[in-house]
Amino acid sequence: MKQQILFTCQDIEHEGEEIQGFCLNLRCQDSRSQFCLQCGVDPKKHSSCKKDLKGFAQIQNFVTKFNQTILELTTQLNLSFEKVKKKNEEFQKQLEKIKIQLVKISQCLSSQDYQQMKDNLSVIKELYQYLNNQNEIMKQNQIGSQLINIKKMIQTLDLDKVEQQPQIIQLDNQSTLQIIIIKLVKMAIGQ
């Protein structure tokens, strides 16, 4: 059987009283976060955070719930990573295909094979539009759309920049992680 260590109140007026739990308010102004029964009813103690006085059993429940939340986030993150990994592989294939087309076009230019150039003119036009940021036209061409999607995914995965965004900095770490997961999933499924 485990030996239970009793915590006693450090308040002189409540000396010897068993500690019931802790105040979980981060902004608690009281000098001690632990509380006994008398601290809990004392109007001078934890006056602005009575609702945050939680017993050991409640704290254990919070820990259990938070552990479950961590497990769920881990599962979601793993699933999101797999989707992003799959999307990354698709994007790699698209980029490789474009590179092959560029090599062929370059060879056509070198060999002055103008018929082949004419056959690949639509690809050259799409690349030209992409490089010149003709956004409206770019959305209508396949290569431009692929490259825009790839850029969006890269920007989404650039966690250093995401953490620097003011709106995200104001949120707690769990919310930030959820936002990143949502962005990654949306990119992975193409939304």
DAVEN-V937250 format. One record per residue. N is the residue number from 0. SS is DSSP state (A for helix, B for strand, O for the rest). NEAR is the number of other C-alpha atoms within 12 Angstrom. D_FIRST is the distance of its C-alpha to the first C-alpha in Angstrom with 1 decimal. Layout:
N_SS_NEAR_D_FIRST ; N_SS_NEAR_D_FIRST
This chain:
0_O_3_0.0 ; 1_O_4_3.8 ; 2_O_5_6.4 ; 3_O_7_9.1 ; 4_O_8_12.5 ; 5_O_13_15.2 ; 6_O_18_18.5 ; 7_B_22_21.5 ; 8_O_25_25.0 ; 9_O_20_27.5 ; 10_O_23_30.5 ; 11_A_11_32.0 ; 12_A_14_32.9 ; 13_A_20_29.3 ; 14_O_17_27.7 ; 15_O_17_24.2 ; 16_O_22_23.8 ; 17_B_25_20.5 ; 18_B_29_21.2 ; 19_B_25_21.1 ; 20_B_28_22.0 ; 21_B_34_24.9 ; 22_B_33_28.5 ; 23_O_25_29.2 ; 24_O_20_33.0 ; 25_O_14_34.4 ; 26_O_14_37.3 ; 27_O_21_35.4 ; 28_O_17_37.5 ; 29_O_26_34.9 ; 30_O_15_34.0 ; 31_O_21_30.2 ; 32_O_30_28.6 ; 33_B_32_25.5 ; 34_B_37_26.1 ; 35_B_33_25.0 ; 36_A_25_26.4 ; 37_A_25_29.5 ; 38_A_34_30.1 ; 39_A_32_30.0 ; 40_A_17_32.8 ; 41_O_18_34.7 ; 42_O_13_37.9 ; 43_O_15_38.2 ; 44_O_27_34.8 ; 45_O_31_34.5 ; 46_O_20_37.8 ; 47_O_19_38.8 ; 48_O_25_35.4 ; 49_A_26_33.7 ; 50_A_16_33.2 ; 51_A_23_31.2 ; 52_B_33_28.5 ; 53_B_27_25.4 ; 54_B_25_22.0 ; 55_A_21_18.8 ; 56_A_14_18.7 ; 57_A_18_22.4 ; 58_A_19_21.9 ; 59_A_15_19.4 ; 60_A_14_22.0 ; 61_A_16_24.7 ; 62_A_14_22.9 ; 63_A_14_22.5 ; 64_A_14_26.2 ; 65_A_15_27.4 ; 66_A_14_25.7 ; 67_A_14_27.6 ; 68_A_17_30.7 ; 69_A_18_30.5 ; 70_A_14_30.2 ; 71_A_17_33.2 ; 72_A_24_35.2 ; 73_A_18_34.5 ; 74_A_15_35.8 ; 75_A_23_38.8 ; 76_A_25_39.5 ; 77_A_17_39.5 ; 78_A_20_41.8 ; 79_A_29_44.0 ; 80_A_26_44.2 ; 81_A_19_45.3 ; 82_A_25_48.0 ; 83_A_32_49.1 ; 84_A_22_49.2 ; 85_A_20_51.4 ; 86_A_27_53.6 ; 87_A_28_53.9 ; 88_A_16_55.2 ; 89_A_22_57.7 ; 90_A_28_58.9 ; 91_A_19_59.2 ; 92_A_16_61.4 ; 93_A_22_63.5 ; 94_A_22_64.0 ; 95_A_17_65.0 ; 96_A_17_67.5 ; 97_A_24_69.0 ; 98_A_17_69.2 ; 99_A_15_71.1 ; 100_A_24_73.4 ; 101_A_22_74.1 ; 102_A_17_74.9 ; 103_A_22_77.3 ; 104_A_27_78.9 ; 105_A_19_79.3 ; 106_A_17_80.9 ; 107_A_20_83.3 ; 108_A_19_84.3 ; 109_A_13_84.9 ; 110_A_13_86.9 ; 111_O_14_88.6 ; 112_O_16_87.7 ; 113_A_16_88.5 ; 114_A_13_88.1 ; 115_A_21_84.5 ; 116_A_24_84.1 ; 117_A_16_85.6 ; 118_A_16_83.1 ; 119_O_24_80.2 ; 120_A_19_81.6 ; 121_A_19_79.1 ; 122_A_27_76.2 ; 123_A_27_78.0 ; 124_A_23_78.6 ; 125_A_29_74.9 ; 126_A_29_73.9 ; 127_A_19_76.6 ; 128_A_24_75.3 ; 129_A_25_71.8 ; 130_A_17_72.8 ; 131_O_14_74.9 ; 132_O_17_72.2 ; 133_O_19_74.2 ; 134_A_18_71.2 ; 135_A_15_72.9 ; 136_A_20_74.6 ; 137_A_25_71.6 ; 138_O_19_69.5 ; 139_O_17_72.1 ; 140_O_23_72.1 ; 141_A_22_69.6 ; 142_A_32_69.1 ; 143_A_32_68.8 ; 144_A_26_66.1 ; 145_A_30_64.2 ; 146_A_29_64.3 ; 147_A_28_63.4 ; 148_A_29_60.3 ; 149_A_27_59.3 ; 150_A_18_59.8 ; 151_A_23_57.6 ; 152_A_30_54.8 ; 153_A_23_55.1 ; 154_A_19_55.1 ; 155_A_26_52.1 ; 156_A_29_50.2 ; 157_O_17_51.3 ; 158_A_20_48.0 ; 159_A_14_49.3 ; 160_A_16_52.0 ; 161_A_22_49.8 ; 162_A_23_47.5 ; 163_A_14_50.6 ; 164_O_16_51.8 ; 165_A_11_51.6 ; 166_A_14_50.4 ; 167_A_21_47.4 ; 168_A_18_46.5 ; 169_O_13_46.0 ; 170_O_16_43.3 ; 171_O_13_39.7 ; 172_A_14_38.5 ; 173_A_19_37.2 ; 174_A_17_40.6 ; 175_A_23_42.4 ; 176_A_25_40.6 ; 177_A_23_41.4 ; 178_A_28_45.0 ; 179_A_31_45.3 ; 180_A_31_43.8 ; 181_A_25_46.2 ; 182_A_29_49.1 ; 183_A_36_48.2 ; 184_A_28_48.0 ; 185_A_22_51.2 ; 186_A_30_52.9 ; 187_A_30_51.6 ; 188_A_22_52.9 ; 189_O_22_56.1 ; 190_O_12_56.0
